[in-house]
Amino acid sequence: MNQQFLKEIEKGSKNALIKKRIINYYIYNGSSTIPDLAKELDLSIPTVTKLISEMSDDGYIDDYGKLETSGGRYPNLYGLNSGSGYFIGVEIKRYAVNMGLINFKGDTVEQKMNIPYLFENSIEGLNELCKIILNFIDSLSINKEKILNINVNVSGRVNPESGFSFSQFNFEERPLADVMTEKIGYKITVENDTRSMTYGEYMQGQVKGEKDILFVNVSWGLGIGIIIDGKVYTGKSGFSGEFGHVSIYDNEIICHCGKKGCLETEASGSALHRVLVERIRNGESSILSNQVLAGETITLDDIIQAVIKEDMLCIEIVEEIGQKLGKQIAGLINIFNPELVIIGGTLSLTEDYLTQPIKSAVRKYSLNLVNKDSAIVTSKLKDRAGIIGACMLARSRMFEN
């Protein structure tokens, strides 16, 4: 990509802002003719023609050829040049890191899942993460100078605009995005992991034109992503979606946020793990019993595999979590009246074992007229939602006005 244009973006010149709007349009719509683009952006055809010509000369807009029409001259279709820039997405899991690379058009070029990494909220843990990112970059066969942005998904409270992470890797007065930019040598942005998964599903998953969507991320923790009128809702400081920390239960279980009674303590991957271990130690049987009783570490992936192998104890606990979760999702449906509710995250890999009890509880506890508007589906991207969202956000962040 032309470095002069990147400098124009930083300065915010009028031409650069219009060019950002053009790129943003192509990100969401793929391609268009100059008259259609002019109409969409409320600009004159000569202005758009001039800007498209400049952007083509700079190498980040391509002429896709003639658009066949029923009559008259065939107009040219224009869109993004796939090789003009690249974007990296990083997803931090509890026991691994997922990384991906997309080109300027949004096509996946490279993806590495489950790179071993034991998450630690420490300076050493951050340094190890940066090392993994640099190793991934070194392994790529592309021109490294064309990597324009890297987006890192972080759990907890994240302000994507300021670049601060308040729950993880918060060791300095500076934003985490700035710290990582310095350590890695490439521009870094950060986003909440659930919002990133939501965006991934919106761009390449279950969404087929719906504009009002809830994405429920049932992983080790519990969060929701909210899309209102086609835009990801972040809230005032980027802290929206902390569904897991709604105080629901009168229990004595301390949540990782430090409070008691959070929904997450009874309806999440961490709750599934805790309850399974407790019940095995109390004498109930599972194919994971030997590992648990021997003091070996079991992961959520181990439990998911046990469910897929029809382990009755694991299935029973997952279904109980689905019922608890469905009751609270019913409340969200009553509040937001969404077109679509997507169940995602690690536990969604259990498919109907989780989704069916959620649907049953939603029918029981939500208002009939409201829940008829809301389809409940399982994530299409499954365990790839976060990494696809991270890559897509790395690109869209560059061109937001």
N, C-alpha and C positions, 0 to 999 in steps of 0.2 A: 504494500500500500504506500502511496505517495506520502512521505513524511511531512511535506508542507501542509497537506490537508489535516494531518493530526495536530499540527501546531495551530492551524486555523480553528479547529474544534476547541482547543484549550483556550484560545483567545475569545471564542464565541462571536466571530464576525457574522454579519447578516447572511452572507453567502454560505458560510459553513453551517449555519443553523438550518438553512433550507436544504442543503445537501444531506444533513443528518436526517431531516424529515423524509427525504427521498429514500435513503437507505432503510430507515425504519419502516417505511411503507413496503419496500421490497422484502424485508424480513418477514412480515406478516402475510404478504400477498403473493410472493413468488416472482411475478413479472407483470408488466403492463405496457400498453402503448403510451406514447407521449400525451395524446389528447386525454386519455383516461387518467393519467397521473396528474395532469394540469387541473382537471376537473376536481379530483379528489383533494388536492392540496390548495385549491382556490388560487391558482396562479395562471398567468397567461401562457399560451403555448410557446411563443418565442422565448420567454424566460426559461421555461422548463427545457426547451430544445438546447439552449445555450449551456445550461448547467449539466444536462446529460452528456453533451459533447465534451465538456471539460472533464467530467468524471470518467468517461470512456477513455480519453487521452491519458488520464492518470492511472487507468488500469483497474478500477474497481467496479465499473459497470460494463456489461457485455451486451452486444447486439445479438439477440437470440434468433434473428431472421424474421421473415414476413409472417403476419397473422392472417390466415385465410378467412375471408369474409364472403358474404353472399353477393356482394357487388361493389363496384368502384375500385379504387386503388387499395392495395394491401398495405396496411400500416406495419411498421416494425415493432417487434416486441423487445423490451429491454429488461434486464435483471442484473443480479449481483454476479460478479466474476469470482468463481469459486477459489481461484488460486491467489487472490490479492491479499488475503490475510487469514490467520488461524487463531483459534481460541481454545483454551484449555479449561476443563472443569475438574474440580477436586472434591470428592465426597469422603468425609471422615466417618468411619464406622467405629464400633467399639473395639473390634479385633482386626480391622483391615482398612485399607484406603482404596477407593475406586477412582480411576482417572480416565479422562477421555479427551480427544482432540477433534474439533470440527473445522471445516473450511468456512470461507466467507458466506457460502450459500446455506450453511447449516447441515451439510452432509457429514456423517461420522467418518473420520479418517482412521482413527486409532482408539482402541478402548482396552484398558487393562483393569480387570476386576479382582478384588480380594488380594491386593498386594499386602503381605503380612505387616501389621502395625498394631501394637498394643497401645490404645489411647491412654495417655497420661496428661492431665492438665498441669503441665510443668514446662519450664523453659527447655528442659531436655526433650520433652515430648514434642514441642514446637520445632526444635532444631532437627529432630528426626523426621518430622513431616516435611520440612523444607528440603532435606536431603533426598527424600523419596520423590518429591516434585522435580528436583534437578536431575535425578537419575532418569526419570521419565522423559524429560526434555532432551537429555543427551541421547536417548534411544531413538528419537524421531529422525526420519530421513528428510524432513522438510527444511526449508531455509529458516533458521531460528529467528532471524531478524523480522520475519513476518508474523511472529507470535505477538498479537496486539493486546491481549488481556487474559488473565487467569482468574477464574472465580472459584472461591473456596466456600463450601457449605460448612457451617458451624452450627451446632445445636444450641438451644437456649436463646437468650436475648441478644439480638444482633441489630444494629442500626446500619442498613446497607448504604445510606447516603453519607454518613460520617465515617464509615469504615470501622466503627468500634464493635467489639464483641465483649459483652459484659459478663457472660457466663463461663466462657472458655478462653484460655490463653490471654487473660487480661492482666498482664504483668507490668505494663508501662503506662505512662500518661498519654502516650501517642496511640492513635488508632491501630488495631491489629493489621489492617490493610497496608498501612505505611511501614510497619515493622517488617511484614513479610515481603513487601516490595523491595525493601533494602536488602534483606537476606537473600532473595532469589534473583533480583536483577531484572525482573519483568513487572509490569503493572499488575497489581492484585486488587480485586474487589472481594467482598465477603457478603454472604447472605445466610439467613436462617435456613437450616436444612429442609424443613417442611415446606416453606415457601418455594424453595428451589424445586422440590419434587412436584409441587402443584404446577409450577410453570412448565416443567418437563411434560407433565401429563396434558396440560393445556395445548402445548405446541405440537406434540407428536403422539399423544396417547388416546384416551377415551373420548376426548372432547370433539364433538362434531357440530360446531356452530353455537353451542350453549354459551351464554355470557355470565350467568350467575351460578357459581360452582363452589362447593365445599370439598376439600380434600382432607381426609382424616388419615394421619400418619400414625399407624400403630406399630412402633418399633420398640426399642428398649424403653424409650419414653413415649409420650403421647402429645401430639400437637395437631392443629388444623391450619390449612392454607385456605384463604378466602379470595375468591375472584368475584368482583362486583362490576357488572356492565363491561366485562372483557378486560378489566384491569386488576392486577394483583393488589390487594389491600394490605398495607403495611402498618397502618396506624400512625399516630403522631411521631413516635420515636422508633418505629420499626419493631415494636414489641407485640403486635397483634398475634392471635392464634395460640395463646398459651392455655389451650383447652385442658391439658393434663393437670393444671394447677388450680382448677376450680375446686373449692372445698365442698365435698359431697358427703364424705363418710365420717362417722364418729368413731374412728379407730385410733389406735396408738402407734400406727406405722408412720415413721418419720420419712417423708419424701426427701429426695436429694436437694430440693429447694430449701429444706430446713423446717418446713411446716408439717403438720399432721392432717390427715383426712383428705388429701388431694385425690382426685379421680385417678391419677396415674398410679397410686398405691394399690388399686384394685383392678385396673383395666389397662394393662400395658405389657410389653415384653418383660420388663423387670418384675412385674407382679406375677406373670406366668412362671418365670424362673423361680421366684421365691416360693410360690405355692407348691410347685412341683417338687422342689427339694424337700419342703416341709412334709408333704404327704408321703413321699418315699421313705423319709426317715421315721415316719410314724407307722410304717409297715405296709403301705400300699405298693402294688407291683407295677413296674414299667420296664420297657426294654432298656431304659437308662438307669435302672436301679443299681446295677453293679458299679457304674461310673460314679454315681452320687455317693454311694456307701463307701467307696474306696477313696473319697475325697478328691476325685478328679474334677477338673473344670468342665462344665458343660455350657455350651453356647446356645443362643437362640436358634442358630442353624441346626444344631443337634436336635433341638426340640421339634423344629419344623419337620425334619426328616422322620422323627418318631411319629408325628401326626400322619405324614404321608404313608408310613408303614402301618397305619391303623392301630397305633398304641392307644388303648382305650382310656388310660388315665390322662394322657396328654390331650386327647380329643375332648374329654369331659371338661378339663380346665379351660381350654380354648373356647368351648361353647359357653361356659359360665362368663368368661370375659366378654364374649360377643353380646350376651344378654345385658350385662351391666353397661356396656358401651352403647348399645342400641337405645337404651332408655335415655341416655344423655344426648345422643344424636337427635332423638325425637325433639328435644328442647331446642336444639340448633335449627332444626327444620321449621319449627313453629316461629322462631325469631327471624330467620333469613329467607324462608320460602324459596330455596334454590331450585334450579332446574335439574341439577345433577349433584349427587353425593358420591364421591369416589373413595373407596376404602383402599388405602395403600400402606406402604411400610412393610417391614419384615414379616409381621404376623399375617398380612394379606396373602402370603404364599400358601397359607392353609386353605385358601379358596373358600368353598361353601361352609366349611366347619366354623369359620368366623362370620362370614357374610350372612348366612341364613338366620342365625339367632339375632343378628343386628336388625335384619329386615322384620323379623317377627316382633321384636321389641318396639321398633319404630311404628309399626301398625297399631300396636297396643297403646302407646303413650303419646303419639302425635295427633294433631287435629286432622280429621278425615279429609276435609277439603284441601288442607295444606299438603298433606303427604301424597295426595294424588298427583301433585305437580312435580314431585321429586323422584327421579329414578335413582336407585342405589346400585352401583356397579363396583366390581373389583378393578383395581388398577390394571391397565393394559401393559404398561411398561414394567410392572413388578419391581424387581430389585435394580432396574436400570433407570427408574424415574429420576432419582437424585442426580446421577451423573449426567444424564441428558439435560436436565434442568440447569445444572451448573454450567455446562458448555453453552447452552442457549443464552443464559443470563450473562455470561462473559461477553457474548457478542452484543446483545441488546443494550447492556449498560453503556457501551461505548457511544451509542447513538441516541440515547434518551435526551429529550430537550428539558 
